[in-house]
């Protein structure tokens, strides 16, 4: 099971824990450590940085699933903010090339003015 590139984090977590619950209902012994490891391994490339940080700085044998989810959600929100800022900055750059004066917008467009 892997998170697809276009899938939202909440959607994937719902699918992931649905599978975990199905395994448990079938009598599978699914430990917290195993869930943490599988969750970290199955996230998409977008989360590569936070996964590496968690794996390098935390003891996965005692790390709780809730802690992993909290860290990943904070990272996800931060990435969304950066993406939104990049969009705004791109829009501002596009409009900054336009000169506004005398109620006319002048840009690089060459046309006749009256």
Beta strands, then each sheet from edge to edge (+ up, - down):
strand 1: 99-101
strand 2: 104-106
sheet 1: 1+ 2-
end
